[in-house]
Amino acid sequence: MNAQGTERLMLETGLRRALEREELELHYQPKMELATGAIVGVEALMRWRHPVLGNVSPAQFIPIAEETGLIEAMGRWALERACADARSWTERGLPPVRMSVNLSPRQLGSRTLVSDIAGALRRSGLAPELLELEITEGAMMKNPEHAVVLLQQIRDMGVGLAIDDFGTGYSSLSYLKRFPLSTVKIDRSFVNDLSHDGAAQALADGIITLAHGLKMGVVAEGVETEAQLAWLRGRGCDEIQGYWLCKPVPAEEACAFMARHLRTVFAAPAAA
């Protein structure tokens, strides 16, 4: 217990200085549209390189950031950085892709969230429709009435909204209809078992049907095998992300990956 307490104190102390010391960075995981094979988006994922502990898992530092309130400043930084990177990729000749950034429960309750989003878009020059914010079921259901109003303000800006980890929380379907969402993400816990678990298949199939019925896109995360990919394609899933396609990588590697993928996908038409 003493060792755990010491490590927790070290992480909290280090996290308070991580932003000013530029120890945080964003890695990006591409998303592929199944109908065309094109890269149509990326998800920004925060990483922390501690000067003593090395790479610290997000599972360790994100809960601490949330508990201490540091996640608000970290979230603002991530939003600014992600929008700037997305804009820089288009300036370097890549087709525009949708940038997905995760919002924490604390950020969802912040009074400055809407102005933070507007400011990041204005300073980067990124078009609002190229930004998507990912929010978990649990975060929205902490105060669903407030969330409905806030999310509508964000949607009115032209920014997309995705519900993350869908099916793992306790959201009411009546609220799902009220939330102004553009995308539903199938949680990796369902995707992992698609090749052999009938219950996982039924749940994933139901999510796809439900989302499409509500005019929302569907993204499956955690796709790692050809069997999972084939099942999702056969059921009409719109997009996938996961290690089958690409692991989360730094901005430069993500840019290079998308450029290579673009040449591969369109090599035959270009040659013709």
N, C-alpha and C positions, 0 to 999 in steps of 0.2 A: 504493500500500500504506500509506503514511503517513496519507493522508486517511482510508482505511478504518479504520485503527487508532485515529485520533483520534475518528471518529464512534462506533466501538464503545465507547471509553472514556467518551464523553459519554453514550451510552445507558445503559451500566452504572451510571455514577454517578447519573444522573437517576432510573433505575429504583429504586435503593436509597432514594430520598427520595419516590418517587411516591405511595406509600400515605399517608405522614404528611402530604403536601401536598394530598391528595385530588385527584390528577390522573387517577386511574383511574376508569373508569365502566363500567357494563354496558349493552350494547345487547341488544335482544331480537328474535328472528326468530320469528314465529308459525308454527304447524304446523296444517294443515287436514286434517280427516278427509274422505276422498273420498266415503264413503257418505252423509254428511249435509251436508257443506259447512260444518260447525261448526269453529271454532277450538278445538282440544282441548289444545294445548300451545304452549310457546315454548322456544327455546334461548337461553341466556344466553351472550353473547360479549363478551370483555373488550376495552376500548378504552383508549388512553392519549393524553391531550392534553399534549404536552410544552410547557413555557413558551417555549422557543426554537424547537424543530423543528416545532411544531404537532402534527397528528395523526400518530402513528407507527404504521405497519402492524404488526398482530400477528405477521406473518411475520418482522418484524425483532426485536421485543422478547420474544416468547415463548421462542424458543431461548436467548436470553441469560438470561432468568429461570430456565429449566430448568438451564442449565449452572452458574449461580451458586448455585442453591438458593433463590433468591428466590421461585420459583414456589410454594413451600409456603405462605408467608405470603399471597401474592396469591391462591392458591386458597382459603384459609380465608376471606379477605375476600369473594371472589366468592360462595362458598357462603352466607355470612351475608346478603349483600346480596340475592342472588337469592331466597332463602327469604322474606326480609322483604318484597320487592316483590310476590311471588306472594300472600302473605297480605294485603297492603294492597289488592290489586285485588279480592279477594273482599269485603273490608270496604267497598269502594266500590260493591258491587252486581253485579260481574261474576261469571259462573259460574266455578267452580273450573277451572283449567287445570293441566296437568302441566308443572312447571318442570324443564327439562333443563340440567344444569351439567356442563361438561367436567372430567374428572380427568386430570392430567398423569401421566407415568410416575413422577416423584418422589413425587407425592401417593400413588400406589398403593403405594409402598414405605414410606410414613410409618407409624410406630407409633401415631400419634394420629388416624389417618383416621376410624376408627369413632366415636371420642368427638367428633371435630370435627363429623361429620354429625349425631350425636345432639344436640349442643349447639346447632347452627344450627336444627334442627327445634324444639327446646324453646323457645329464645328467641323464635323467630318465631311459634310456634303453628301452623305449617304441618303438615298431616297428612302422614305419611310416604309414603302412596300418591300424593301429588301432587308428589313429588320423584323425578327420574330422573337418574342419573349416566351420562354418556357416556364410554366408554373405548375407545381405539384398539386394534386387533389387536396392534400392535407392543408397546404397554405391557403387555398381558396376557401376551404370549408371552415377555417377558424372564425371567419366573419363573412359569411356568404353574401349578405345584403350589401355590405361595404364593397366586397369584391365585384359584384355585378356592376355597380356604379363606376368604380375605378377602371375596370377593364373596358367598359364602354367608352370612357374618355380616351383610353389608349387606342382602341380600335378606330375611334373617330379621327385620330391622327394619321391613320393609314397603316399602322404597325400591326403585324400578325400576332396571334396568341395561340400557343400550343399548351395542351394539358399533358403534363409529363407523368410517367408511371401510372397510366390509366388502368384501373381495375384492381389496384393494390390498396386503395384508400376506402373511404366510406361516403363518397359523394352520392347525393340523390340524383336520379335521372331527371327529375324535374328541374334541378339546378343546372344540370348539364345543358338542358335546352335553353335556359335563361342566360348562361354565360356566353358572351360574344366571341366564341372560339373559332379559330380557322383550321386548327390541326389537332388530331388526337395521336398520341404516341403509345404504341403497344409496349408494355414493360418487358424487359429482357427475361424476367422470370417465366413469362409465357412462351417467349421465343425459344428459350433453351430447350424446352420439352416438345417442340412442335413435331419432331420426326417420329416420336414414339408414344406420346401421351394424348389420348383421345379427349380428355378434359381440357388440356391446354389448347388443343386444336379448336374445340367448340367455343372456348372463351375468345380466342383470337378471331375466329370467324364472326362471332357475335359483335365484337368491337368494330371490325371492319364494316359490317352491315349497318350497325347503329350510326357510326360516324358518317358514312356515305349518305344515309337517310337524312342526316342533319346538315348535309352539304359541307362536310368537313373533309380535309385530306387526312390520310393515315400514314404514319411513319412507324416502322418496326425497328426497335433498337436492339443491339446485342446480337446481330446476325453474324454467325461464324461459319456456317457450313452451306454447301450447295443444296443439301436437302431442305434446310430451312428456307433458303432463297426460293427454291422451286415451289414449295408449299405456299409461301406468301404471294408469289407471282400468280399462282393458279387461283388464289382467292381474291385477287384484285387489289392487293395492298399497293399504295401509291409509291412509297419511297422506303428505302432501307438504309441503316447505318450499322456499322459494326466492324469487327476485325476481318471479316470476309472481304470487305472493301478496303479499309484502311484503319489503322489505329490512330488515336489522337496524336498529332505531331505539331511542332512549332510552326509559326506563321510562314516562314520561308519554305519549309518542307511541304506544307499544305499547298502553297502556291505552285511549287514544282510538280506535286502530284496531280493537281487539277490540270496543269498544262499538258502533262504526259497523257492523262486520261482523255483530254479533249482531242489530242492527235490520234489516239487509238480509236475512239468512238467514230470519229469523222474521217478516218484515213481513206476508206473506200470511196465515199462520195467525193472527197477532195481530189483523189487521183482521177476519178472519172471526169 
